[in-house]
Amino acid sequence: MAVPTPTKDQLDGLLALKFVADHRSFTAAASALGISPSAISQIVKQVERRLGVALLTRTTRSMSLTEAGERFLAQAGPAIAQIMDAMDDLHSYAQKPSGLLRLNAPRAVYWYLAPTLASFGEKYPDITVELCFEDGQSDIVGGGFDAGIRLSEILQRDMVALKLFGPVRFVTTAAPPYLNRKGRPKHPKDLLSHNCLRNRLGQRLYEHWEFEHKGKEFEVQVGGSLIFNDASLMMKAAIDGAGVIYNAENAVREDVKAGRLEVILKPFAATSAGFYLYYPKQSHTSPKLRAFIEHVKAQRD
């Protein structure tokens, strides 16, 4: 039995359906495709008539996929996405890298990344880099990011990883007035009698602080009266004398140099392999992300 060859109208209909499902809006999908909302609505209706089943539920205020629509796109979506990637690749093949490059990173990474961002901006003025800072793990695909940056210990699985910089040293610090009042700990276990400022990384409370001594790694579960979900505000609280914090050395370097913070427990400072750029494994990498990857490699080498 011969397999029917898809027509251009059928392929256009599948692409239109994918855009509508991704944008959850006929208007947004129409804008992305450069056609009118009524036109894209008619295209999707033709697909539904051809398949003999409703794929979308429409109201005057919202739109969503039906169960049949969810099932159809779960199976056909990857193939449609591959077609869209191929079209994007052809469109941008001969063009200079441009557009919005969205990166998801922990706040502490900025002190390491700043020089790379500056030189990248000079080399690729047509690319705008948007930094979204999240200290916890993030679904970069679901969040619409081109790539993420995380420590090697918490990289997402099934991702391509490229080392940015490292190793990274982690230090424990507090404001001198706090230490003058509470005393300076000599061993990490002494932190049990201190007010340690902890941060929440998504659903995870980071209260097990890592240390090293004579080649051996160990943890201390700390406690305290304050929990933050913002590393910069947590650092401000430490500078104000609220307690002890644990952070990447570069993130506190300027405050230590200015005397606002003091490094304690230096012989026990732990080291991580470093920060990595990671992105989904796929055959097509956008020109803007490819340009950033090549720039990072050149800076690193």
C-alpha positions in Angstrom: 0.0 0.0 0.0 1.4 3.3 -1.0 2.0 5.9 1.7 0.3 9.2 0.8 2.6 12.2 0.4 1.6 15.1 2.7 0.5 18.2 0.8 1.8 21.7 1.5 -1.6 22.6 2.9 -1.4 19.7 5.3 2.1 20.7 6.5 1.0 24.3 6.9 -1.9 23.1 9.0 0.3 21.1 11.3 2.7 24.0 11.7 -0.2 26.3 12.5 -1.6 23.9 15.1 1.8 23.6 16.8 2.2 27.4 16.9 -1.3 27.8 18.4 -0.7 25.1 21.0 2.7 26.6 22.0 1.4 30.1 22.3 -2.0 29.2 23.7 -3.4 32.0 21.6 -4.6 32.4 18.0 -3.5 36.0 18.0 0.0 35.3 19.2 0.5 32.4 16.9 -0.8 34.4 13.9 1.6 37.2 14.8 4.5 34.7 14.9 3.5 33.3 11.5 2.8 36.7 9.9 -0.9 35.9 9.1 -4.3 37.0 10.5 -5.9 35.3 13.5 -8.9 34.4 11.4 -6.7 32.8 8.8 -4.9 30.7 11.3 -8.2 29.7 12.9 -9.5 28.5 9.5 -6.3 26.5 8.9 -6.7 24.7 12.2 -10.3 24.0 11.5 -9.3 22.4 8.2 -6.9 20.1 10.1 -9.7 19.1 12.5 -12.1 18.4 9.7 -9.5 16.3 7.9 -8.8 14.3 11.1 -12.4 14.1 12.1 -11.8 15.2 15.7 -11.7 18.4 17.7 -8.1 19.3 18.7 -8.8 22.6 20.4 -11.3 23.8 22.9 -12.2 27.5 22.2 -14.0 30.1 24.4 -14.2 33.8 24.0 -11.5 34.2 26.7 -9.2 31.2 26.3 -8.0 28.2 24.3 -6.7 24.8 25.2 -5.9 21.5 23.7 -8.5 18.7 23.9 -7.4 15.2 25.0 -7.2 14.2 21.3 -5.1 17.4 20.6 -2.7 16.6 23.5 -2.4 13.0 22.2 -1.8 14.1 18.6 0.9 16.6 19.5 2.6 14.3 21.9 3.2 12.0 19.0 3.5 14.4 16.1 5.0 17.4 18.0 8.7 16.3 17.8 8.5 15.8 14.1 6.8 19.2 13.6 9.4 20.8 15.9 12.1 19.3 13.7 10.6 20.8 10.6 10.4 24.2 12.3 14.0 23.9 13.4 15.0 23.0 9.8 13.1 26.1 8.5 14.7 28.3 11.2 18.2 26.9 10.3 17.7 27.7 6.6 16.4 31.2 7.4 19.4 32.1 9.6 22.1 30.1 7.7 23.6 33.0 5.9 22.7 35.6 8.5 24.8 37.1 11.3 23.9 35.7 14.8 21.2 38.0 16.3 18.2 38.1 18.5 17.5 37.5 22.2 19.7 34.9 24.0 18.0 33.9 27.3 20.2 32.4 30.0 19.1 31.1 33.4 21.8 31.3 36.1 22.3 31.5 39.8 23.1 35.0 41.1 26.6 34.2 42.2 27.7 33.4 38.7 27.5 37.0 37.5 30.8 37.9 39.2 32.5 35.2 37.1 30.5 35.8 33.9 30.8 39.6 33.7 34.0 39.8 31.6 32.7 37.1 29.2 29.4 39.0 28.7 31.3 42.3 28.1 33.5 40.8 25.4 30.6 38.9 23.8 28.6 42.1 23.6 31.4 43.8 21.8 31.8 41.0 19.3 28.1 40.3 18.7 26.3 43.7 19.0 23.1 42.2 17.3 22.6 39.7 20.2 20.9 40.8 23.4 21.6 38.6 26.4 18.8 38.3 29.0 19.9 37.0 32.3 17.3 35.4 34.6 18.7 34.7 38.0 17.4 31.7 39.9 19.5 30.1 42.6 17.6 26.8 42.5 17.4 24.3 39.6 15.2 25.4 36.7 13.5 23.7 33.7 15.2 25.7 31.0 13.2 24.1 28.2 9.9 24.7 30.0 11.0 28.3 30.9 11.8 29.2 27.3 15.6 29.6 28.0 18.3 29.0 25.4 20.7 27.7 28.0 21.4 27.5 31.7 24.4 27.9 34.0 24.9 25.8 37.1 27.5 24.2 39.3 28.7 20.8 38.0 27.0 19.1 41.0 23.5 20.1 40.1 23.4 19.9 36.3 20.2 18.7 34.7 20.4 15.3 33.0 20.2 14.8 29.3 22.0 18.1 28.6 25.1 19.1 26.8 27.5 20.7 29.3 30.4 23.1 28.6 32.6 24.2 31.4 32.7 28.0 31.8 35.1 28.5 34.7 36.4 26.8 37.7 37.3 25.5 40.1 35.1 27.7 42.4 36.0 28.1 46.0 33.2 28.5 48.6 33.8 30.5 51.8 32.0 31.3 55.0 31.7 35.0 55.9 30.1 37.3 58.4 30.3 41.0 59.3 33.1 42.0 61.7 30.6 43.5 64.3 28.7 40.2 64.3 31.9 38.2 64.9 33.1 40.6 67.6 29.8 40.0 69.3 29.4 36.3 68.8 33.0 35.1 68.4 34.9 33.7 65.5 34.4 29.9 64.9 37.5 27.8 64.8 35.9 24.7 63.2 32.8 24.3 61.0 31.0 22.5 63.9 31.2 25.8 65.8 28.6 27.1 63.4 26.0 25.2 65.3 26.1 27.9 67.9 25.9 30.7 65.3 23.0 32.3 63.4 23.5 31.0 59.9 21.6 32.7 57.1 20.2 30.0 54.8 18.8 30.2 51.3 16.1 28.2 49.6 16.9 26.9 46.2 13.5 26.1 44.7 12.0 23.5 46.9 15.3 22.7 48.5 16.5 24.4 51.7 20.3 24.7 51.5 21.3 24.0 55.1 24.0 21.4 54.6 27.2 23.5 54.1 30.1 21.7 52.5 33.7 21.8 53.9 37.0 20.2 53.2 40.0 19.4 55.5 43.1 17.4 54.6 41.5 16.1 51.4 38.3 14.9 53.1 34.9 16.4 52.5 32.2 16.8 55.1 29.0 18.7 55.8 27.6 20.6 58.7 23.8 21.0 59.0 23.5 24.6 60.1 20.5 26.5 61.5 19.4 30.1 62.0 16.5 32.5 62.3 16.4 33.7 58.7 15.8 31.9 55.4 16.0 33.8 52.0 15.2 33.0 48.4 17.3 35.8 47.2 21.1 35.6 47.6 21.7 39.3 47.2 19.3 40.2 50.0 20.8 37.4 52.2 24.3 39.0 51.6 22.9 42.4 52.6 21.6 40.9 55.8 25.0 39.4 56.6 26.6 42.8 56.0 24.1 44.3 58.4 25.3 41.9 61.0 22.4 39.4 61.0 24.6 36.3 60.8 26.9 34.0 58.8 26.6 33.2 55.1 28.1 30.6 52.7 28.9 31.7 49.2 31.2 31.6 46.2 34.4 33.5 47.0 34.1 35.8 44.0 30.6 36.8 45.0 31.8 38.3 48.3 35.3 39.4 47.2 34.5 43.1 47.0 32.7 43.1 50.4 35.6 41.3 52.0 38.1 43.7 50.5 36.1 46.7 51.8 35.9 45.2 55.3 32.1 44.8 55.2 32.5 41.0 55.5 35.2 38.8 57.0 36.2 35.3 55.8 36.1 32.7 58.5 37.1 29.0 58.6 39.6 29.5 55.7 41.4 26.1 56.2 38.0 24.4 55.6 36.9 26.1 52.4 35.4 23.7 49.9 36.0 23.7 46.2 33.6 22.8 43.3 34.6 21.8 39.8 33.0 25.0 38.6 30.1 26.5 36.7 28.9 24.9 33.4 26.8 26.2 30.5 24.2 23.5 29.7 21.6 23.2 26.9 19.3 20.5 25.4 20.8 17.8 23.2 19.4 18.6 19.7 20.5 18.5 16.2 19.9 22.2 15.7 21.5 24.9 17.8 20.4 28.5 17.2 23.1 30.8 15.7 22.9 33.1 18.7 23.6 30.2 21.2 26.2 28.7 18.8 28.0 32.1 18.8 27.9 32.2 22.6 29.3 28.7 22.9 32.2 29.4 20.5 32.9 32.6 22.3 33.0 30.8 25.7 35.4 28.2 24.2 37.7 30.9 22.9 37.7 32.7 26.2 38.4 29.5 28.1 41.2 28.4 25.9 
